Amino acid sequence: MLPTLIELQRLKRLDRTGWTLRGLPNGTESVAAHSFGVGVTAMLLADEFIAQGVVIDVEKVLRMALLHDWAEVRVGDMPRTATEYFGAAVRKRAESAAFADVVSEVGRGESIYKALYDDYEKRGSLEARLVKVADVVDLLVEALALERAGARGLDEFWEVAQTADFQLDGVAQHIVNELFHSLLNARSEIGPTPAGN
């Protein structure tokens, strides 16, 4: 497993490209920092789901949150604009191949990690959908922090708060709706952004 651990260390220094493309400085956020945020968000969401009677496998959630971006150590952090140029199918194929290569040397865990990654990519389970929610929430929490610090021009990141369909229902959807509502309210307290941003 040592080669995999050494390779994954690079995620600590790999910048999240979306911020850089918006003119924010290198080092604004690393992929590993984002993965930490996704893990924390996923854990808190899972605990809230359980508290409100939703059955969910927390270990599966946390494992999925930790590994959901491992492919980026090979293909980089591709922003939404890259998907517009390459196409979603090409991007998914590249990321799946990269992930398989990254975990190919871990031994016994390889099949477990591949199954978790595949589930996340297909949103096949409640756990995978929760981790996707956590992925988006962490993005928006970072955008909120950056805007509170004076960054502008991040409106496009917030579009997902209005359009995302995480394929949840009942209590789970209600919890997520409340969280997105809280995020949007917190953003509205910052005040208007300059025109055109």
CORVENPE-V638310 format. One line per field, one symbol per residue. ss: DSSP state (@ for helix, = for strand, . for the rest). Layout:
ss: ???
This chain:
ss: .@@@@@@@@@@@..=.@@@@@........=@@@@@@@@@@@@@@@@@@@@@......@@@@@@@@@@....@@@@....@@@@@@@.@@@@@@@@@@@@@@@@@@.@@@@@@@@@@@@@@@@...@@@@@@@@@@@@@@@@@@@@@@@......@@@@@@@@@......@@@@@@@@@@@@@@@@@@@.........
